Amino acid sequence: MTRLIISEEATQDLQDIGDYIALDNLDVAISFVERIERRCLEIAQHPGIGRKRNELKPGLKSCAEGKYLIFYKTASGITEIIRIVHGYRAIEKIFEEM
């Protein structure tokens, strides 16, 4: 397993996702955030999974969890979760700004 780091942006993404879902159902929000967290741990355990997303940023990969995409990079035994975004968002724009 590589060391897992979650960026400030990804931490905020996860908070926003939880807050949005909690508007309708707090239990579902908690469950879904935990599901995303487990997926992040799975990515750290198996950093080779996921789809290469070099068109967005060199070395970037993504892995889906429900309708959300977890974007990450791996290097030197470290997996960094960069962003967690809904798949229908303008993803190219998000990474242009980074």
N, CA and C atoms as a LAMMPS dump frame, in Angstrom:
ITEM: TIMESTEP
0
ITEM: NUMBER OF ATOMS
294
ITEM: BOX BOUNDS ff ff ff
-5.0000000000000000e+02 5.0000000000000000e+02
-5.0000000000000000e+02 5.0000000000000000e+02
-5.0000000000000000e+02 5.0000000000000000e+02
ITEM: ATOMS id mol type element x y z
1 1 1 N 0.847 -1.189 0
2 1 2 C 0 0 0
3 1 3 C 0.879 1.235 0
4 2 1 N 0.521 2.194 -0.804
5 2 2 C 1.239 3.459 -0.778
6 2 3 C 0.647 4.348 0.313
7 3 1 N 1.398 5.353 0.665
8 3 2 C 0.926 6.331 1.647
9 3 3 C -0.17 7.171 0.983
10 4 1 N -1.259 7.437 1.691
11 4 2 C -2.386 8.183 1.147
12 4 3 C -2.391 9.608 1.671
13 5 1 N -2.472 10.551 0.735
14 5 2 C -2.61 11.964 1.066
15 5 3 C -3.869 12.462 0.367
16 6 1 N -4.669 13.228 1.078
17 6 2 C -5.867 13.825 0.481
18 6 3 C -5.67 15.333 0.495
19 7 1 N -5.703 15.926 -0.704
20 7 2 C -5.455 17.363 -0.827
21 7 3 C -6.549 18.167 -0.113
22 8 1 N -6.239 19.422 0.156
23 8 2 C -7.232 20.309 0.769
24 8 3 C -8.461 20.431 -0.123
25 9 1 N -8.239 20.501 -1.435
26 9 2 C -9.352 20.621 -2.38
27 9 3 C -10.247 19.388 -2.339
28 10 1 N -9.638 18.197 -2.296
29 10 2 C -10.411 16.961 -2.237
30 10 3 C -11.154 16.842 -0.907
31 11 1 N -10.518 17.285 0.178
32 11 2 C -11.178 17.279 1.484
33 11 3 C -12.4 18.19 1.448
34 12 1 N -12.246 19.357 0.831
35 12 2 C -13.381 20.28 0.706
36 12 3 C -14.456 19.7 -0.208
37 13 1 N -14.034 19.051 -1.3
38 13 2 C -14.997 18.394 -2.198
39 13 3 C -15.839 17.395 -1.418
40 14 1 N -15.174 16.57 -0.609
41 14 2 C -15.874 15.541 0.152
42 14 3 C -16.837 16.167 1.161
43 15 1 N -16.42 17.237 1.788
44 15 2 C -17.295 17.958 2.724
45 15 3 C -18.515 18.507 1.981
46 16 1 N -18.292 19.109 0.828
47 16 2 C -19.392 19.673 0.034
48 16 3 C -20.367 18.591 -0.419
49 17 1 N -19.83 17.458 -0.843
50 17 2 C -20.675 16.34 -1.28
51 17 3 C -21.551 15.88 -0.111
52 18 1 N -20.928 15.678 1.037
53 18 2 C -21.68 15.265 2.219
54 18 3 C -22.744 16.266 2.614
55 19 1 N -22.389 17.547 2.604
56 19 2 C -23.353 18.597 2.959
57 19 3 C -24.532 18.618 1.995
58 20 1 N -24.255 18.462 0.707
59 20 2 C -25.319 18.498 -0.303
60 20 3 C -26.275 17.318 -0.124
61 21 1 N -25.731 16.125 0.037
62 21 2 C -26.58 14.944 0.203
63 21 3 C -27.354 15.023 1.512
64 22 1 N -26.729 15.573 2.555
65 22 2 C -27.364 15.684 3.871
66 22 3 C -28.593 16.579 3.852
67 23 1 N -28.699 17.462 2.866
68 23 2 C -29.901 18.292 2.757
69 23 3 C -31.145 17.425 2.61
70 24 1 N -30.987 16.259 1.99
71 24 2 C -32.106 15.332 1.813
72 24 3 C -32.111 14.213 2.853
73 25 1 N -30.899 13.701 3.195
74 25 2 C -30.856 12.542 4.077
75 25 3 C -29.466 12.434 4.706
76 26 1 N -29.396 12.707 5.99
77 26 2 C -28.108 12.694 6.695
78 26 3 C -27.48 11.305 6.702
79 27 1 N -28.272 10.274 6.926
80 27 2 C -27.719 8.913 6.969
81 27 3 C -27.117 8.515 5.631
82 28 1 N -27.78 8.858 4.554
83 28 2 C -27.259 8.551 3.218
84 28 3 C -25.972 9.333 2.98
85 29 1 N -25.931 10.577 3.42
86 29 2 C -24.729 11.404 3.258
87 29 3 C -23.535 10.767 3.973
88 30 1 N -23.748 10.365 5.207
89 30 2 C -22.661 9.749 5.982
90 30 3 C -22.197 8.468 5.302
91 31 1 N -23.147 7.649 4.885
92 31 2 C -22.82 6.385 4.228
93 31 3 C -22.039 6.6 2.933
94 32 1 N -22.462 7.587 2.135
95 32 2 C -21.798 7.822 0.862
96 32 3 C -20.391 8.381 1.052
97 33 1 N -20.219 9.292 1.983
98 33 2 C -18.882 9.836 2.264
99 33 3 C -17.958 8.705 2.726
100 34 1 N -18.471 7.818 3.554
101 34 2 C -17.664 6.668 3.994
102 34 3 C -17.307 5.769 2.81
103 35 1 N -18.238 5.619 1.87
104 35 2 C -17.981 4.819 0.667
105 35 3 C -16.856 5.425 -0.163
106 36 1 N -16.873 6.741 -0.319
107 36 2 C -15.81 7.416 -1.062
108 36 3 C -14.471 7.261 -0.324
109 37 1 N -14.497 7.392 0.999
110 37 2 C -13.269 7.228 1.78
111 37 3 C -12.697 5.821 1.617
112 38 1 N -13.559 4.807 1.621
113 38 2 C -13.097 3.428 1.403
114 38 3 C -12.495 3.268 0.014
115 39 1 N -13.103 3.933 -0.963
116 39 2 C -12.586 3.856 -2.339
117 39 3 C -11.206 4.499 -2.413
118 40 1 N -11.009 5.59 -1.698
119 40 2 C -9.694 6.239 -1.667
120 40 3 C -8.646 5.306 -1.07
121 41 1 N -9.011 4.583 -0.018
122 41 2 C -8.094 3.608 0.572
123 41 3 C -7.792 2.479 -0.411
124 42 1 N -8.8 2.051 -1.148
125 42 2 C -8.607 1.013 -2.164
126 42 3 C -7.646 1.5 -3.245
127 43 1 N -7.786 2.751 -3.648
128 43 2 C -6.881 3.328 -4.644
129 43 3 C -5.447 3.312 -4.116
130 44 1 N -5.263 3.664 -2.839
131 44 2 C -3.917 3.657 -2.25
132 44 3 C -3.344 2.237 -2.187
133 45 1 N -4.199 1.254 -1.959
134 45 2 C -3.746 -0.138 -1.904
135 45 3 C -3.397 -0.669 -3.291
136 46 1 N -4.105 -0.175 -4.298
137 46 2 C -3.915 -0.63 -5.683
138 46 3 C -3.797 0.582 -6.601
139 47 1 N -2.709 1.316 -6.515
140 47 2 C -2.601 2.582 -7.255
141 47 3 C -2.62 2.435 -8.773
142 48 1 N -2.471 1.219 -9.271
143 48 2 C -2.51 1.016 -10.719
144 48 3 C -3.909 0.998 -11.299
145 49 1 N -4.936 0.93 -10.428
146 49 2 C -6.3 0.925 -10.948
147 49 3 C -6.651 2.322 -11.435
148 50 1 N -7.713 2.414 -12.128
149 50 2 C -8.168 3.723 -12.585
150 50 3 C -7.806 3.976 -14.024
151 51 1 N -8.362 5.028 -14.534
152 51 2 C -8.195 5.434 -15.927
153 51 3 C -7.184 6.57 -16.006
154 52 1 N -6.25 6.458 -16.925
155 52 2 C -5.291 7.545 -17.123
156 52 3 C -6.02 8.759 -17.671
157 53 1 N -5.696 9.926 -17.12
158 53 2 C -6.342 11.184 -17.519
159 53 3 C -5.302 12.236 -17.899
160 54 1 N -4.33 11.81 -18.688
161 54 2 C -3.26 12.718 -19.107
162 54 3 C -3.775 13.904 -19.909
163 55 1 N -4.967 13.779 -20.497
164 55 2 C -5.536 14.909 -21.24
165 55 3 C -5.883 16.073 -20.315
166 56 1 N -6.026 15.779 -19.015
167 56 2 C -6.318 16.822 -18.035
168 56 3 C -5.045 17.348 -17.382
169 57 1 N -4.207 16.444 -16.933
170 57 2 C -2.911 16.771 -16.321
171 57 3 C -2.017 15.539 -16.452
172 58 1 N -0.74 15.728 -16.763
173 58 2 C 0.167 14.584 -16.866
174 58 3 C 0.208 13.785 -15.555
175 59 1 N 0.096 12.461 -15.683
176 59 2 C 0.178 11.58 -14.533
177 59 3 C -1.106 11.426 -13.741
178 60 1 N -2.165 12.132 -14.145
179 60 2 C -3.437 12.092 -13.426
180 60 3 C -4.214 10.839 -13.8
181 61 1 N -4.897 10.258 -12.813
182 61 2 C -5.786 9.122 -13.03
183 61 3 C -7.121 9.429 -12.367
184 62 1 N -8.162 8.685 -12.787
185 62 2 C -9.455 8.819 -12.123
186 62 3 C -10.056 7.447 -11.894
187 63 1 N -10.877 7.38 -10.87
188 63 2 C -11.573 6.158 -10.512
189 63 3 C -12.98 6.574 -10.086
190 64 1 N -13.985 5.869 -10.576
191 64 2 C -15.368 6.232 -10.288
192 64 3 C -15.852 5.618 -8.983
193 65 1 N -16.714 6.367 -8.321
194 65 2 C -17.486 5.852 -7.185
195 65 3 C -18.881 6.453 -7.326
196 66 1 N -19.796 5.627 -7.778
197 66 2 C -21.128 6.139 -8.099
198 66 3 C -21.003 7.12 -9.25
199 67 1 N -21.628 8.266 -9.124
200 67 2 C -21.573 9.298 -10.163
201 67 3 C -20.401 10.26 -9.971
202 68 1 N -19.547 9.96 -9.001
203 68 2 C -18.41 10.826 -8.694
204 68 3 C -17.113 10.233 -9.216
205 69 1 N -16.184 11.109 -9.527
206 69 2 C -14.86 10.701 -9.975
207 69 3 C -13.828 11.155 -8.954
208 70 1 N -12.962 10.232 -8.596
209 70 2 C -11.865 10.522 -7.68
210 70 3 C -10.617 10.662 -8.544
211 71 1 N -10.03 11.841 -8.542
212 71 2 C -8.828 12.11 -9.331
213 71 3 C -7.614 12.02 -8.421
214 72 1 N -6.574 11.337 -8.904
215 72 2 C -5.399 11.114 -8.067
216 72 3 C -4.135 10.962 -8.894
217 73 1 N -3.007 11.098 -8.192
218 73 2 C -1.686 10.867 -8.769
219 73 3 C -0.922 9.95 -7.827
220 74 1 N -0.039 9.159 -8.39
221 74 2 C 0.824 8.306 -7.576
222 74 3 C 2.274 8.547 -7.977
223 75 1 N 3.142 8.592 -6.972
224 75 2 C 4.578 8.753 -7.224
225 75 3 C 5.334 8.436 -5.944
226 76 1 N 6.434 7.737 -6.085
227 76 2 C 7.354 7.464 -4.975
228 76 3 C 6.647 6.926 -3.732
229 77 1 N 5.738 5.976 -3.914
230 77 2 C 5.062 5.367 -2.776
231 77 3 C 4.002 6.225 -2.125
232 78 1 N 3.568 7.282 -2.818
233 78 2 C 2.535 8.165 -2.286
234 78 3 C 1.399 8.253 -3.302
235 79 1 N 0.174 8.097 -2.814
236 79 2 C -1.014 8.332 -3.628
237 79 3 C -1.677 9.59 -3.079
238 80 1 N -1.852 10.572 -3.96
239 80 2 C -2.507 11.813 -3.542
240 80 3 C -3.842 11.949 -4.25
241 81 1 N -4.892 12.054 -3.453
242 81 2 C -6.221 12.328 -3.986
243 81 3 C -6.26 13.832 -4.252
244 82 1 N -6.47 14.187 -5.517
245 82 2 C -6.405 15.592 -5.932
246 82 3 C -7.77 16.275 -5.829
247 83 1 N -8.791 15.64 -6.401
248 83 2 C -10.151 16.197 -6.393
249 83 3 C -11.15 15.052 -6.375
250 84 1 N -12.353 15.326 -5.907
251 84 2 C -13.479 14.394 -5.951
252 84 3 C -14.662 15.192 -6.486
253 85 1 N -15.077 14.882 -7.718
254 85 2 C -16.098 15.709 -8.365
255 85 3 C -17.17 14.853 -9.021
256 86 1 N -18.345 15.446 -9.163
257 86 2 C -19.443 14.783 -9.858
258 86 3 C -19.074 14.655 -11.329
259 87 1 N -19.377 13.521 -11.92
260 87 2 C -19 13.243 -13.301
261 87 3 C -19.634 14.159 -14.321
262 88 1 N -20.712 14.85 -13.958
263 88 2 C -21.381 15.748 -14.901
264 88 3 C -20.828 17.169 -14.872
265 89 1 N -19.895 17.445 -13.979
266 89 2 C -19.302 18.781 -13.933
267 89 3 C -18.361 18.982 -15.108
268 90 1 N -18.037 20.209 -15.396
269 90 2 C -17.092 20.551 -16.463
270 90 3 C -15.678 20.266 -15.943
271 91 1 N -15.293 19.02 -16.037
272 91 2 C -14.043 18.556 -15.439
273 91 3 C -12.831 19.242 -16.049
274 92 1 N -12.857 19.457 -17.352
275 92 2 C -11.726 20.114 -18.002
276 92 3 C -11.478 21.481 -17.394
277 93 1 N -12.558 22.206 -17.097
278 93 2 C -12.427 23.543 -16.509
279 93 3 C -11.807 23.49 -15.119
280 94 1 N -12.17 22.48 -14.357
281 94 2 C -11.632 22.338 -13.002
282 94 3 C -10.11 22.209 -13.06
283 95 1 N -9.618 21.41 -14.011
284 95 2 C -8.18 21.178 -14.074
285 95 3 C -7.431 22.269 -14.843
286 96 1 N -8.131 23.065 -15.622
287 96 2 C -7.501 24.238 -16.233
288 96 3 C -7.103 25.239 -15.175
289 97 1 N -7.928 25.317 -14.111
290 97 2 C -7.712 26.288 -13.05
291 97 3 C -6.612 25.856 -12.084
292 98 1 N -6.185 24.61 -12.167
293 98 2 C -5.172 24.1 -11.232
294 98 3 C -3.781 24.28 -11.795
